[in-house]
Amino acid sequence: MGALRGCESHTWHKWPHWKVRKSGRCKRSIRYRAIMRIYDCRADAGISTLILFIAIVIMASLVATVLMDTTGIVTEKAVHTGKETKTQVTTGIKVVSVSGKMTDDGITCINLTIEPIAESGIIDLDTTIITISAAGNPRVFLKYNRTSNSYSDGFFNVSRWIRIDGDVSDRVDNPYIESGDLIEISTDTTADASDFSPNTEVVIDILLETGFDSRIEFRTPLSYVSGEQIGLY
């Protein structure tokens, strides 16, 4: 019994230590697994954050590219619009004088001396329209013709290149005027001379494709002297 008690006593003393040691190993194992799970979660979170960061960088790059392209387009349009606006504002024609040849029936030819305004852009006569309204009649539209200036056919031409830079031959087939030029344009109103009888109000508009239009108004003399050239404006 003594031996047994001794054995029991030995077992009694060993058991708690074994239990404690085993319990300690279990606790360490549990803590290890918990820590590893935390590390795994942190790793997953880190990968997710990295993916999100890369996606944000890519999106930012795409947005920046779109903004740069849009900015370039807007800038180009703004510059183009600015140039068009400048041309529209600075391009125009000044009517220096208007004269006509008188007959007993009325005026048989109208001549306009014109020049571009200062710093004007190039004015293409091929695209320039002149309208004339007299005695309350509907407006007559005239366009440039190199060989004819018939009012009834709707034409005008350049009767004199008074002052230009270069040769006249260069302007005949490619009619234009630029700042510093001075020309005379005319239209033959013989067939419609009665429209320009004495004391008649006349309105002339010069319409440009690019630039601002010009208008002049005048009244014909109270009486005519046949065959004379008279200043009308």
QUIVENMO-V852789 format. One record per helix or strand of 2 or more residues. SS is the DSSP state (~ for helix, > for strand). FROM is the first residue (numbers start at 1). TO is the last residue. Records with the same first field share a line. If there is no record, write none. Layout:
# QUIVENMO-V852789
SS=FROM-TO / FROM-TO
This chain:
# QUIVENMO-V852789
~=2-90 / 125-127 / 169-172 / 190-196
>=93-102 / 107-116 / 123-124 / 129-134 / 140-144 / 155-163 / 176-177 / 182-188 / 201-207 / 214-219 / 229-231
